Amino acid sequence: MPATTLDANTALILIDLQKGITALPTLHPADGIVARGAELAAAFRAKGLPVALVNVAGGAPGRTEAPLGPGGEYPPDFAELRPELGRREDDILVTKRTWGAFHGTDLDERLRRRGVTQVVIGGIATAFGVESTARAAHEHGYHVTVATDAVTDMDAELHRVAVEKVFPVLGETDTTANILALLDR
């Protein structure tokens, strides 16, 4: 469902737009995803709305067949946010160790303190960090909007299922341009 409105207290959550994740091969070029994320962040900041920049600095405990990186470790700059995001001191910075930005972090508390009732989400990877965060936001009672051209994945089918099947059940979906137009209303 296309986005119909943005609440007066809407926050932007950008997932894993960091050097290590954006260096991975993705369905849509990561630089474009970062650029649209940066455009959303600048517009939210201009309206005095919260921007949460989320990075991942490890993995949840448990068995997995997915490798961490070459030699089982992440590169030193893996978790550094892309500078194009224009991180500001008043942005909410969340470092996570699981797929979703809510589990094991204080993101919900920080959003609630600011009176946030809706979240717009973008980032990488669509079917992992973005979807996990969107599901948790929905379960926490936030209105959820996903910027569908500001998300990408390493797997085309997982991306398609998340965008076409999962996100519309959790809330609204739309393009960055249409979300920016709603923000300007």
Secondary structure, 3 states (H helix, E strand, C coil): CCCCCCCCCEEEEEECCEHHHHCCCCCCCHHHHHHHHHHHHHHHHHCCCCEEEEEECCCCCCCCCCCCCHHHCCCCCCCCECHHHCCCCCCEEEEECCCCCCCCCCHHHHHHHCCCCEEEEEEECHHHHHHHHHHHHHHCCCEEEEEEEEEECCCHHHHHHHHHHHHHHHCEEECHHHHHHHHCC
